[in-house]
Amino acid sequence: MASKPRPAVHEADAAAMQHLITHRRELHAAPELSFKEIETAHYIAERLDALGVDKMTKGVGGTGVVADIRGERPGRAVLVRADMDGLPLTETADVPFRSRRAGVMHACGHDVHLAIALELARTLSQRRHELP
């Protein structure tokens, strides 16, 4: 029989899920084509900066953002990456967070990739003391 999740874990999961949903919907509504992701890069950099990342480099490859989150223990590093471009397609879904940009949409999941990467960055930042 599976054990019940501890309340603190359940609350953390609920908070993480809300962050994921919020980021995904905000990013989904504002897609930009490849190498034109100016606002998307700003969105990502602003949120990473708020987490207090150790180092951030903007403009990588044109619009990319790279951030370092250093742990407090010795050990190996991990690289996480996410694409952020939208596609030149018209969104037909009738949802509140549909693309606000005519002829551009997130049709292949890059909005989800970015939301996951941001939530992972938030989690890692909060748990630096446990990380190499």
N, C-alpha and C positions, 0 to 999 in steps of 0.2 A: 504494500500500500504506500502510495506517495505521501510524503509529509507536506503539511500546509506551509506556504511561503510565510516567512516572517513579515510582520507589518511594515517594518522599515524597508525591506527589500521590495515589497509590493508597491510602496509609495515611490521608491526610486524608479521602479519600472514604469509607473504611471507618469512620472515627471519626464522620463526619457521619451516615452511614447508621445507625450504632448509636444516636446521639443521637435521630435521627428516630423510630426504632422504639420506643425507651424512652419518649419523651415521648408518642407516639401511644397506646401501650398504657396508660400510666398515666392519661392523660386519658380514653381510651375507657372505662375501668373505672369512672370516677367522674363521669358526666354530671350536669348540673344544668339545670333549665329556665330559660328566658329571664328575666332580671332577678333570678334566684336563684343566680347563679354565684359564690357567696361563696368556696367552696373552690377553684374553678377560677381565680378572680382571684388568690387567695393563691398558688397554685401558679405562675402566670405571674409575678407580682410577685417572688416569692422567687428565681426563676431569673434574672430580669432584673437584680435587685439583685446577685446573685452575679457577673454579668458586668461590673459596675461602670458601668452606664449613667450618662450625665451628668445626667439628670433623669428622675424618674418621678412621674406623677400617678395616684393611685388613686381609685376611685369615680366615674369619668367616666360620666355617664349612668346611674349607679347602681352598676354592678359593673365597668365598663371600666377598663382599665389603659393608660396612654400612657407611652411611654419615648422619650427622645432619646438617640441615639448620635451624637456629633459627631466628624467627621473632623478631621484636622489640616491640611487644605489648603482653600483658598478654592474655592467652587463651589456648585452647586445641591444641594438636598435632595431626598430621596425619602421618600414616605410608604408604609408597609406596614400593612395592617390584616387582622385575622382575626376571624371570629365565634367565639363560644365556647359557645353554648347547645346543649343537647341537645333531643331531642323527646320528647313524651309517648307513647312506644311501648315495647313489651316486646321485649327482645332474645331471639332464639331460637338464635343461634349458640352452639355449644358450644366456646368457646375459653377459654384461661386468663385472658384479659384482658376477658372479657365484662362488661357493666354489672353493678355491685354494687347498683344502685338499681332497685328494682322499678318497672316502668312508665316508666322514663326510659332513653333510650339515644342515642348519637351515631349517627344513621342517615343523615346527609347530609354527613358529612365535616368537620365543624368541628373534630374532634379532630386530623385531618390538617392542616387550615389552621393550627391553633395550633402543632403540632409543627414545621411548616415555618417559621413566623414566629420561633419560638424558636431554631431552628438558624440562620436568617438573622441574627438578632440576635447570636448567638455568633460567627459568621463576621465580621460587620461590626465587632464589638468587637475582635476579634483583628487586624483589618486597618485600624484607624483611621488609621494613618500614610499609607495610600494613598487615603483618602477625603476628599472636600470636606466 
